[in-house]
């Protein structure tokens, strides 16, 4: 009996050893077990099994794909991307691999690579509706509105009831200024998916409400009372009701809904997530005049006057200023690029340097900075029409990185948009942003963010070698011709009267101010905060030190 027991133990040890070896059969065993565990909801053990699967059989594409899915679901996006990339290498003719890789690249902000991967997915599987919808979404973000519309219409030709395709098509159409067609798409999305809170909310953004008996109010309240409503859908509905009641001048009701919306949105961010991201002490230690002298332009790219950076707080008029600029025949508006932020993240890989950004700039060579400037300009010039002398990068949050921008392009012009602090902050508080701007969902945090923004802008204006021009929103709407002429003169270009008709310009606009820039200038948003004065004491108190208050 003892001999038999020992033999069984030896057999089990040998079996375990065999499974640990690089062995396709073992890979398949762990793959099947991993999928079973995932179906049972045990993602931790599923991940462990799938890791063993690809360790034993690196050519098991479906194991790489499943491992990517598990890692993605657990929030490990970068490692999931690596798995999907491997899956595409192993299974180059399998559409789902390229779909998963493309949608994850989209999530990571690598939109060009995402588009490439999704194009491969639809080429491999022409009836892949989800891939066409994702491709349309990516193309919209990279500014290819026509390509987005084509992809989404292709999806709808195969699946007319796809609510998501109707909604994204509506967004693409409104981007290029066709608000009426966009609204029709949002309503079509609701027709197929009545609980689509996002489409309900989007309608409120582009519809002017004039009656307290509008049926949308009843629909929103009915959706809010539904069991199992997610926080995400709830805050969208509350933001929508806030907009409706603001249109109706029922400001107390409006603020109540905006307050609930912001509380719910803030809860979705997670504890400890919200940070201003403005590290003033670090920046003032690093970005000093002697640092800028280290990087005296050694190449035409660094001396270039082509880029114009329009910066400021969100909702301060940056989209409006870009629209005015882009109406000029020699100016091209690129929208919000976020390329500068990506370059700061790539610094350690591309240029080395000791420490983290921005401290690593102290040891980075001028030749590396030159290569970064070339890389940025290459992106900026892509697909550029002829006769363009200035290109606008309208990324409001670039105000944090003006020191880095000054190193890259000391000849670039910087346009700083400012607006009454209370109006600016309140407009942020009333907005559900697609991404970012996490500080906007709490009045105290928002006032802190504004104070830090104001402080760093004062610092940049004192130390940077670049030319600055300030556009005050209130002055722009009260005396547009004077302000716009001064802006064009600052940009070093001759005056064109068409700049006064900026709202007639046909171009893609994706920001939250897309509707406003297609209207003639109006002053109804000036001193709007006074409608809400009884409810914003914390904001007023928090902004008192900015110097432009009241």
MIKOLRO-104081 format. One line per 10 residues: their letters; for each residue x, y, z of C-alpha. Coordinates in Angstrom, 1 decimal, decimal comma. Layout:
# MIKOLRO-104081
a) X Y Z  ...
# end
This chain:
# MIKOLRO-104081
xxxxxxxxxx) 0,0 0,0 0,0  2,8 2,4 0,9  4,5 1,7 -2,5  1,2 2,5 -4,3  0,8 5,8 -2,3  4,4 6,9 -3,1  3,8 6,0 -6,8  0,7 8,2 -6,9  2,6 11,1 -5,3  5,4 10,7 -7,8
xxxxxxxxxx) 2,8 10,6 -10,6  1,2 13,9 -9,4  4,6 15,6 -9,0  5,6 14,5 -12,5  2,2 15,7 -13,9  2,6 19,1 -12,3  6,2 19,4 -13,6  5,0 18,5 -17,1  2,3 21,2 -17,0  4,8 23,8 -15,9
xxxxxxxxxx) 7,0 23,1 -19,0  6,7 24,9 -22,3  4,0 22,6 -23,7  1,1 23,5 -26,1  -1,0 20,9 -24,4  -0,5 22,5 -21,1  -1,2 25,9 -22,6  -4,5 24,6 -23,9  -5,3 23,1 -20,5  -4,7 26,4 -18,7
xxxxxxxxxx) -6,5 28,4 -21,4  -9,7 26,3 -21,0  -9,5 26,5 -17,2  -8,9 30,2 -17,3  -11,9 30,8 -19,5  -14,0 28,7 -17,1  -12,9 30,7 -14,1  -13,6 33,9 -15,9  -17,1 32,8 -16,7  -17,6 32,0 -13,0
xxxxxxxxxx) -16,5 35,5 -12,1  -13,1 34,6 -10,6  -10,9 36,9 -12,5  -7,9 36,6 -10,2  -7,6 32,9 -10,7  -8,5 33,2 -14,3  -5,7 35,7 -14,9  -3,2 33,3 -13,1  -4,3 30,4 -15,4  -4,2 32,5 -18,6
xxxxxxxxxx) -0,7 33,7 -17,7  0,3 30,0 -17,4  -1,4 29,3 -20,7  0,7 31,9 -22,7  3,8 30,9 -20,8  3,4 27,3 -22,0  2,3 28,2 -25,4  3,3 31,7 -26,6  1,5 31,0 -29,9  -1,9 30,6 -28,3
xxxxxxxxxx) -3,6 33,7 -29,7  -6,9 33,1 -28,0  -5,2 32,8 -24,7  -3,5 36,2 -25,3  -6,8 37,7 -26,2  -8,6 36,3 -23,1  -5,7 37,4 -20,9  -6,0 40,9 -22,4  -9,7 40,9 -21,7  -9,1 40,0 -18,0
xxxxxxxxxx) -6,4 42,6 -17,6  -8,5 45,2 -19,2  -11,5 44,5 -16,9  -9,2 44,8 -13,9  -7,9 48,2 -15,0  -4,5 47,2 -16,3  -4,8 48,9 -19,7  -1,1 48,9 -20,6  -0,5 45,2 -20,0  -3,8 44,4 -21,8
xxxxxxxxxx) -2,5 46,4 -24,8  0,6 44,2 -24,8  -1,6 41,1 -24,8  -3,8 42,3 -27,6  -0,7 43,3 -29,6  0,6 39,7 -29,2  -2,7 38,3 -30,2  -2,7 40,3 -33,4  0,8 39,0 -34,2  -0,2 35,4 -33,6
xxxxxxxxxx) -3,7 35,6 -35,2  -3,2 38,2 -38,0  -6,4 37,1 -39,8  -8,8 37,3 -36,8  -10,9 40,4 -36,7  -11,7 40,3 -33,0  -8,0 40,6 -32,1  -7,7 43,9 -34,0  -11,0 45,1 -32,6  -9,9 44,6 -29,0
xxxxxxxxxx) -6,5 46,1 -29,7  -8,1 49,1 -31,5  -10,7 49,9 -28,8  -8,0 49,6 -26,1  -5,7 52,0 -28,0  -8,7 54,3 -28,3  -9,1 54,2 -24,6  -5,4 54,9 -24,1  -5,6 58,0 -26,3  -3,5 56,5 -29,2
xxxxxxxxxx) -6,2 57,4 -31,7  -4,2 57,1 -34,9  -3,0 53,6 -34,0  -6,6 52,7 -32,9  -7,9 53,8 -36,3  -5,4 51,6 -38,1  -6,2 48,6 -36,0  -10,0 49,0 -36,4  -9,6 49,4 -40,2  -7,9 46,0 -40,2
xxxxxxxxxx) -10,8 44,6 -38,2  -13,5 45,7 -40,7  -11,3 44,6 -43,6  -11,1 41,1 -42,1  -14,7 41,0 -41,2  -16,8 43,4 -43,3  -20,0 42,7 -41,3  -18,4 43,6 -38,0  -20,9 46,2 -36,8  -19,2 47,0 -33,4
xxxxxxxxxx) -15,9 47,6 -35,2  -17,5 50,1 -37,6  -19,1 51,9 -34,6  -15,7 52,1 -32,8  -14,0 53,2 -36,1  -16,6 56,0 -36,4  -15,9 57,1 -32,9  -12,1 57,2 -33,4  -12,4 59,0 -36,7  -14,6 61,6 -35,1
xxxxxxxxxx) -11,9 62,3 -32,4  -9,1 62,6 -34,9  -11,2 65,2 -36,9  -12,1 63,0 -39,8  -15,8 63,7 -39,7  -16,6 62,5 -43,1  -14,8 59,2 -42,4  -16,7 58,9 -39,1  -20,0 59,5 -40,8  -19,2 56,9 -43,5
xxxxxxxxxx) -18,2 54,2 -40,9  -21,3 54,8 -38,8  -23,7 54,8 -41,8  -22,1 51,5 -42,8  -22,8 50,1 -39,3  -26,4 51,3 -39,5  -26,9 49,8 -42,9  -26,3 46,4 -41,3  -27,9 47,1 -37,9  -30,4 50,0 -38,2
xxxxxxxxxx) -31,5 49,6 -34,5  -27,9 50,2 -33,2  -28,6 53,1 -30,7  -24,9 53,7 -30,1  -24,2 54,2 -33,8  -27,1 56,7 -34,1  -25,8 58,6 -31,0  -22,2 58,8 -32,3  -23,4 59,8 -35,7  -25,3 62,6 -34,1
xxxxxxxxxx) -22,2 63,8 -32,4  -20,2 63,7 -35,7  -22,9 65,7 -37,5  -23,1 68,4 -34,8  -19,3 68,6 -34,8  -19,5 69,9 -38,4  -22,3 72,3 -37,6  -25,4 70,3 -38,6  -27,2 70,6 -35,2  -30,7 69,7 -36,6
xxxxxxxxxx) -29,4 66,4 -38,1  -27,5 65,7 -34,9  -30,7 66,1 -32,8  -32,5 63,7 -35,2  -29,8 61,1 -34,5  -30,1 61,5 -30,8  -33,8 61,0 -31,0  -33,4 58,0 -33,2  -31,0 56,5 -30,5  -33,7 57,0 -27,9
xxxxxxxxxx) -36,3 55,4 -30,2  -34,3 52,2 -30,1  -33,0 52,6 -26,6  -35,5 54,7 -24,5  -33,2 54,6 -21,4  -30,2 56,1 -23,3  -29,5 58,8 -20,7  -26,6 60,2 -22,7  -28,7 60,9 -25,8  -31,4 62,5 -23,6
xxxxxxxxxx) -28,7 64,7 -22,0  -27,2 65,6 -25,4  -30,6 66,8 -26,6  -30,8 69,3 -23,7  -27,4 70,8 -24,8  -28,7 71,7 -28,2  -32,4 72,5 -27,5  -33,7 75,8 -26,1  -36,5 75,2 -23,5  -39,3 77,7 -23,2
xxxxxxxxxx) -42,0 75,9 -21,3  -42,2 74,3 -17,9  -44,6 71,8 -19,5  -42,1 70,5 -21,9  -42,5 66,7 -22,0  -38,7 66,2 -21,7  -39,0 67,1 -18,0  -41,5 64,2 -17,3  -39,3 61,8 -19,3  -36,2 62,8 -17,3
xxxxxxxxxx) -38,0 62,4 -13,9  -39,4 59,1 -15,0  -35,9 57,8 -15,9  -34,5 59,1 -12,5  -37,2 57,0 -10,7  -36,3 53,8 -12,4  -34,8 51,0 -10,2  -31,2 50,1 -10,8  -30,3 53,5 -12,4  -26,5 53,8 -12,5
xxxxxxxxxx) -24,6 56,8 -11,1  -23,4 57,6 -14,6  -26,9 57,8 -16,0  -28,3 59,6 -13,0  -25,7 62,5 -13,2  -26,4 62,9 -16,9  -30,1 63,2 -16,3  -29,5 65,7 -13,5  -27,2 67,8 -15,7  -29,9 67,7 -18,3
xxxxxxxxxx) -32,6 68,9 -15,9  -30,3 71,6 -14,6  -29,9 72,9 -18,2  -33,7 72,8 -18,8  -34,5 74,8 -15,6  -31,7 77,3 -16,4  -33,3 77,9 -19,7  -36,6 78,5 -17,9  -35,0 80,9 -15,5  -35,9 78,6 -12,6
xxxxxxxxxx) -32,5 79,0 -11,0  -33,2 77,4 -7,6  -34,4 74,2 -9,3  -31,6 74,3 -11,8  -28,9 74,6 -9,1  -30,5 71,7 -7,1  -30,1 69,4 -10,1  -26,6 70,7 -10,9  -25,6 70,1 -7,3  -26,9 66,5 -7,4
xxxxxxxxxx) -25,3 65,9 -10,8  -21,9 67,0 -9,5  -22,1 65,0 -6,4  -22,9 61,9 -8,4  -20,2 62,6 -11,0  -17,7 63,2 -8,2  -18,6 59,9 -6,6  -17,7 58,0 -9,9  -14,1 59,4 -9,8  -13,1 57,4 -6,7
xxxxxxxxxx) -11,5 58,5 -3,5  -8,3 60,4 -3,9  -8,7 60,7 -7,7  -9,2 64,5 -7,8  -6,0 66,6 -8,0  -5,4 70,0 -9,5  -2,3 68,8 -11,3  -0,8 72,3 -10,9  2,5 71,8 -9,0  3,4 75,5 -8,8
xxxxxxxxxx) 6,4 75,0 -6,4  8,1 72,5 -8,6  7,5 74,5 -11,7  8,9 77,7 -10,3  12,0 75,9 -9,1  12,7 74,4 -12,6  11,4 76,9 -15,1  13,7 79,8 -14,4  15,2 82,2 -17,0  18,6 80,4 -17,0
xxxxxxxxxx) 16,8 77,2 -18,1  15,3 78,9 -21,2  18,7 80,3 -22,1  20,1 76,7 -22,3  17,8 76,0 -25,2  18,6 78,9 -27,5  17,0 78,0 -30,8  19,4 76,0 -32,9  17,0 75,0 -35,7  14,2 76,5 -37,7
xxxxxxxxxx) 11,6 74,3 -36,0  12,4 75,8 -32,6  12,3 79,4 -34,0  9,0 78,7 -35,8  6,1 81,1 -35,5  3,7 78,6 -36,9  2,2 77,3 -33,7  -0,2 79,5 -31,7  -1,2 78,2 -28,3  -4,7 79,3 -27,0
xxxxxxxxxx) -4,9 78,5 -23,3  -7,0 79,3 -20,3  -9,5 77,8 -18,0  -12,1 75,6 -19,6  -15,2 77,6 -20,5  -13,2 80,9 -20,6  -13,7 81,5 -24,4  -10,9 79,4 -25,8  -13,1 77,7 -28,4  -14,6 81,0 -29,4
xxxxxxxxxx) -11,1 82,5 -29,9  -10,0 79,6 -31,9  -13,1 79,8 -34,1  -12,3 83,5 -34,7  -8,7 82,8 -35,6  -9,7 79,9 -37,9  -11,9 82,2 -39,9  -8,8 84,0 -41,1  -7,5 82,7 -44,5  -4,0 82,1 -43,1
xxxxxxxxxx) -4,9 80,4 -39,8  -5,8 76,8 -39,3  -7,5 75,6 -36,1  -6,4 72,1 -34,9  -8,7 72,0 -31,9  -7,6 70,3 -28,7  -4,6 68,2 -29,5  -3,2 67,1 -26,1  0,1 66,5 -27,9  2,2 68,6 -25,5
xxxxxxxxxx) 1,1 66,5 -22,5  2,0 63,3 -24,4  5,5 64,7 -25,1  6,1 65,4 -21,4  5,2 61,8 -20,7  7,5 60,5 -23,5  10,5 62,6 -22,3  12,2 59,9 -20,2  12,0 57,4 -23,1  12,9 59,8 -25,9
xxxxxxxxxx) 15,5 61,9 -24,2  16,6 60,2 -20,9  17,4 62,8 -18,3  17,5 62,3 -14,6  14,4 62,3 -12,5  10,8 63,0 -13,3  9,3 65,8 -15,4  9,9 68,7 -15,1  13,1 68,2 -13,2  14,5 66,0 -16,0
xxxxxxxxxx) 14,6 69,1 -18,3  17,6 70,3 -16,5  19,8 67,5 -17,9  18,2 67,0 -21,3  20,2 68,0 -24,3  19,2 70,8 -26,7  19,4 68,3 -29,6  16,7 66,2 -27,9  14,5 69,2 -27,4  15,0 70,0 -31,1
xxxxxxxxxx) 13,8 66,5 -32,1  10,7 66,9 -29,9  9,9 70,2 -31,6  10,3 68,6 -35,0  8,0 65,7 -33,9  5,3 68,1 -32,7  5,4 70,3 -35,8  5,2 67,2 -38,0  1,9 66,3 -36,3  0,7 69,9 -36,5
xxxxxxxxxx) 1,3 70,2 -40,2  -0,2 66,9 -41,2  -2,9 67,4 -43,9  -2,4 71,2 -43,7  -4,0 73,3 -46,5  -1,8 75,6 -48,6  -1,2 79,2 -47,6  -1,3 78,7 -43,8  1,0 80,8 -41,6  -0,4 80,0 -38,2
xxxxxxxxxx) -1,8 76,8 -36,6  -3,8 77,0 -33,4  -3,4 74,3 -30,7  -6,5 75,1 -28,6  -5,8 72,9 -25,5  -6,9 74,9 -22,5  -4,9 72,9 -20,0  -1,7 73,7 -21,9  -1,5 76,6 -19,5  0,2 74,2 -17,1
xxxxxxxxxx) 2,9 73,4 -19,7  3,8 76,8 -21,0  7,3 76,5 -19,6  7,9 73,3 -21,7  6,2 75,0 -24,7  8,6 78,0 -24,4  11,5 75,6 -24,4  10,2 73,9 -27,6  9,0 77,0 -29,4  10,3 80,3 -27,9
xxxxxxxxxx) 9,0 82,0 -31,0  5,4 80,7 -30,6  2,6 83,1 -29,7  0,4 82,4 -26,6  -3,1 83,7 -26,4  -4,5 83,7 -22,9  -8,3 83,7 -22,6  -9,8 85,1 -19,4  -13,3 85,5 -18,2  -14,9 86,6 -14,9
xxxxxxxxxx) -13,8 83,9 -12,4  -17,3 83,3 -11,1  -18,8 82,9 -14,5  -15,9 80,7 -15,6  -16,1 78,4 -12,6  -19,9 78,2 -12,6  -19,9 77,3 -16,3  -17,5 74,5 -15,5  -19,7 73,3 -12,6  -22,7 73,2 -15,0
xxxxxxxxxx) -20,9 71,0 -17,5  -20,6 67,3 -17,8  -17,2 66,9 -19,5  -16,5 63,8 -21,6  -13,2 63,4 -19,9  -10,8 65,2 -17,6  -11,6 68,4 -15,7  -12,2 66,4 -12,5  -11,8 69,5 -10,3  -15,0 71,0 -11,9
xxxxxxxxxx) -17,4 68,8 -9,8  -16,9 70,5 -6,4  -17,1 74,2 -5,8  -14,3 74,3 -3,2  -12,0 72,2 -5,4  -12,9 74,3 -8,4  -12,0 77,6 -6,6  -8,7 76,1 -5,5  -8,0 75,0 -9,1  -8,8 78,5 -10,3
xxxxxxxxxx) -6,5 80,1 -7,8  -3,6 77,8 -8,8  -4,3 78,5 -12,5  -4,2 82,2 -11,9  -1,0 82,0 -9,9  0,9 79,9 -12,5  -0,3 82,2 -15,3  1,1 85,2 -13,5  4,4 83,3 -13,1  4,6 82,4 -16,8
xxxxxxxxxx) 3,9 85,9 -18,0  6,9 87,1 -15,8  9,5 84,6 -16,9  8,7 83,2 -20,4  10,4 84,6 -23,5  7,2 84,2 -25,6  4,8 86,8 -26,8  1,6 86,9 -24,8  -1,8 88,3 -25,6  -4,8 88,3 -23,3
xxxxxxxxxx) -8,4 88,2 -24,6  -11,0 89,1 -22,0  -14,3 87,5 -22,8  -16,4 90,4 -21,5  -14,4 92,9 -23,7  -14,7 90,6 -26,7  -18,5 90,4 -26,6  -18,9 94,1 -25,8  -16,5 95,4 -28,5  -15,8 92,6 -30,9
xxxxxxxxxx) -14,2 94,5 -33,8  -11,6 96,2 -31,6  -10,7 93,0 -29,8  -10,5 90,8 -32,9  -8,4 93,3 -34,8  -5,9 93,4 -31,9  -5,8 89,6 -31,8  -5,1 89,4 -35,6  -2,4 92,1 -35,2  -0,8 90,1 -32,4
xxxxxxxxxx) -0,7 87,1 -34,6  1,3 89,1 -37,1  -1,3 88,9 -39,9  -3,2 91,4 -42,0  -6,8 92,2 -41,1  -9,6 90,3 -42,8  -13,2 91,5 -42,2  -14,4 87,9 -42,4  -13,1 87,4 -38,9  -16,1 89,2 -37,6
xxxxxxxxxx) -18,4 86,6 -39,2  -16,7 83,7 -37,4  -20,0 82,0 -36,6  -20,5 81,3 -40,3  -17,3 79,4 -40,6  -17,8 75,7 -41,6  -15,3 73,6 -39,6  -15,3 70,8 -37,0  -15,8 71,9 -33,4  -15,8 69,2 -30,7
xxxxxxxxxx) -15,6 71,1 -27,5  -18,5 71,7 -25,0  -18,8 75,2 -26,6  -19,6 73,9 -30,1  -23,1 75,3 -30,2  -22,1 78,8 -28,9  -19,4 79,4 -31,5  -21,9 78,9 -34,3  -23,9 81,9 -33,0  -23,2 85,6 -33,3
xxxxxxxxxx) -21,7 87,1 -30,2  -24,1 87,8 -27,3  -23,6 89,0 -23,7  -26,2 86,9 -21,9  -23,5 84,8 -20,4  -21,8 87,8 -18,8  -22,4 88,0 -15,0  -24,5 84,9 -15,3  -23,3 83,9 -11,8  -25,7 86,5 -10,3
xxxxxxxxxx) -28,6 84,3 -11,0  -27,1 81,8 -8,6  -25,5 84,1 -6,0  -27,6 82,7 -3,1  -26,3 79,1 -3,7  -22,6 79,6 -4,4  -21,2 81,1 -1,2  -18,3 78,6 -1,1  -17,2 79,5 -4,6  -17,4 83,2 -3,9
xxxxxxxxxx) -15,4 82,8 -0,7  -12,8 80,6 -2,4  -12,2 83,0 -5,3  -11,8 86,2 -3,3  -8,0 86,1 -3,5  -7,9 86,0 -7,4  -8,1 89,8 -7,7  -10,6 89,8 -10,6  -13,6 88,9 -8,5  -16,8 91,1 -8,4
# end
